[in-house]
Each structure stands twice: as C-alpha cells, then as structure tokens.
C-alpha cells in the first residue's frame, strides 16, 4: 500500500534540497572567487620561483618560470629574462632580445631593467651606443632604487658621465626628469 507524506514533510524536504543547492552554489562561488584572487599570488609564486632558480644557476627552470610572466608583461620578469638573454643564461645569447625585454620593462618603471637598458646603451649592445640615453636610464634607475642597489646604479651613471660633455649630461638629466612610466621609448 502506498503511503503519502503529509504536505509539511514535502515542504521540509524541499527546503533541505534548496539549502543544499545554495550551499553548493556558495561553495562554487567561493572557489571561483578565491581562484581569481589567488591568480596574482600564483604569478608572484612563479616570479619567486623563477628568481630563485636564476639565483642558484638553474637557468632552464628560471626561463621556464619567467617566460610566461614576461609574455603577460610582468616588468620584473621581463627584466630578469632580458638579463638571461644578454648573458646567454639558459637561453641563446641575444643582445637584440635582451634590449627589447629591457625596454618593455624599463618603460613600466622597473629600476633593474632601467639600469640594464642604460648599460646596453653605454656598451652599444643590441642598439647603437648612446651615452645620453645610458645616462638617462641609469639616472632613473638610481632615483627609483634604495640602498646598495641605488649606490650601484649611481656609480654606473657617474661612470657614463665621465664619457660625456657637460651639455650631454644636462640633456640626459632633462630626459630623465621629463620621463613618465608607460611613455613610449624613443631611441
């Protein structure tokens, strides 16, 4: 014989199902929300892993970690990858590629890339030799750094200045003062 449930029992069962559905929906939303929020952390982790690999000489792993970040425009990854191309660490030695990577990071305001770009201009690697541009980028790097890093970039800038006339130094200083992050790079 078939027993029918009272209407109140059906309402309770329906409410339990709705609560379960809401709980699942809330869980899905939380996972999605934390997944989105974790994305920058995942990038930071990849940058930390790539930097650590570079520092310990594991250049293949460093290139593998830094390349996807650089492709997405991460300034620090662009600068580090530029360094690897400039010196042939885990990637082919390619001054043109290093110069391009440094440029892309320098215009975003990364002091390391600005300093390395300045040194590329100083040496004429990957670009024409231009002491005014070298001075400008090294001056920007020194101004945007702290401590020992700042002192190092200032020494590089001062070494370049020894090769320049006073008028050229003034031009380099004006270029640095007028520079804004994101401004297109003019060779």
SULSUL-V73547 format. One record per residue. SS is DSSP state (H for helix, E for strand, - for the rest). Layout:
# SULSUL-V73547
<<SS> <SS>>
This chain:
# SULSUL-V73547
<<-> <-> <-> <-> <-> <-> <H> <H> <H> <H> <H> <H> <H> <H> <H> <H> <H> <H> <H> <H> <H> <H> <H> <H> <H> <H> <H> <H> <H> <H> <H> <H> <H> <H> <H> <H> <H> <H> <H> <H> <H> <H> <H> <H> <H> <H> <H> <H> <H> <H> <H> <H> <H> <H> <H> <-> <-> <-> <H> <H> <H> <H> <H> <H> <H> <H> <H> <H> <H> <H> <H> <-> <-> <-> <H> <H> <H> <H> <H> <H> <H> <H> <H> <H> <H> <H> <H> <-> <-> <-> <-> <-> <-> <-> <H> <H> <H> <H> <H> <H> <H> <H> <H> <H> <H> <H> <-> <-> <-> <-> <H> <H> <H> <H> <H> <H> <H> <H> <H> <H> <H> <H> <H> <-> <-> <-> <-> <-> <-> <-> <H> <H> <H> <H> <H> <H> <H> <H> <H> <H> <H> <H> <H> <-> <-> <-> <H> <H> <H> <H> <H> <H> <H> <H> <H> <H> <H> <H> <H> <H> <H> <-> <-> <-> <-> <H> <H> <H> <H> <H> <H> <H> <H> <H> <H> <H> <H> <H> <-> <-> <-> <-> <-> <-> <-> <-> <->>
